[in-house]
Amino acid sequence: QVQLVESGGGLVQPGGSLRLSCATSGFTFRYYHMSWYRQAPGKERELVATITSTGAGTNYADSVKGRFTISRDNAKNTGYLQMNSLKPEDTAVYYCKATRNRVYWGQGTQVTVSS
């Protein structure tokens, strides 16, 4: 059974940091590219960051460049999103996605940035 389980979300003040994790099972994680998406209330889901299967390549949305870092540990079948200098507009449900010949999604974790 394929599972992607996000964790690490929560409430944080502007300027703060959070580290999201995406623990996977049921498929060969190291063969899959991984991405983080987010969806704010009333908005479409948007791509935040992507990392290649080996971790050699990364890409970021302009809105998070320089603040967010995507990474992965293939030995642990887990991906990460380090989020620094958080802003209220980063508030959203964050989802991880694994892509190769199939696409798998996690259930999401809420991130709220507010004072």
N, C-alpha and C positions, 0 to 999 in steps of 0.2 A: 504494500500500500504506500503510495507516494504521499509524503508529508513535507510541508514547508511551514515552520512555526516561527513567527516573528516574536521578539521580545525586546524589552528595554525602553519602550515608550513610557510616557508619563507627562507630568506637568513640570515645566521649567520656566524660570524667569528669562526675560530677554537678555541676551548676552551669554547665557548659560550653554551647557553642553549635554549631549546625550549620545550613547552608543547603542545602536540597534543591532540585534543579531537575528540571523535567519538560519535556524537549524533544520537540516534536510535529512530525509531518509527515503528509502524505497526506489532510488534511482542512482545512477553513477554520477554524482555531483561534479566530479573533476572534468567531465566531458562537456559540461554545460556552461554557457555564458550566463552570468547572473546580473540582474538589474534591480534597482529600487525605484518604485513609483510612489506617488502620493496623490491623494484626492482630498481636497478641501470641500467643505459643505457648499453645495450649489455649483461646483466646478467640475470640469472633466478631470479624469485621471491623467497625470502628467509624468513623464520620465524624469527622474532625478539623476541617476547615475548608472553606468554599466561597467562591468569588468569582464574581460575575456576568461575563457576556461582555465588558462594557466595563470592568470593574474598579471600577465605582461602588459596588457592594455587597458586603459580606463578612459571614460568619457563622462562629462558632467553637463548638466543644464547650466546655462549662464547664471541663473539666479542663485546657484549654490557653489559656483567655482570659488576656490580659495577658502571656503568654510567647511565643506563636507569632504570626506574621504571614504571611498569604497574600497573594501579589501576582502580577502577570502582566505580560509585555511582549508585546503582540500583534504588534509589528513583528518580534520574534524568534521568534514562535510558541512561547513558553516560559512556563511557570508556575513559581512559587517558593514555598517554605515556609521562612521564617526561624524557627528554633527556638532560643530562649534559655532560660536557667535550667533546663536539662534535668534530669530526675529519672529514677531507675531505672525507674519505672513508665512512662516514655515508650518504653522498649525495645520494639521491634516492627519488622515489615516495613511500610514506608510505600509506599502506592500513589497514583498520581494517576489521576483519572478525568475525562473530558470528556463533557459531556451536552448534547444538543439533541434532535433527532429520533432520534439514535442515541447509543449509549453505548460509549465506548472506554476501555479500561484499560491502564495500564502494567504492567510485569512486577514492579515493586517494588524497593525498596532497603532494606537492613538498617540499622537504627539501634540501637546498643547503648550504654546509659548505665550505666557501671560504674566503680568505683574499683579 
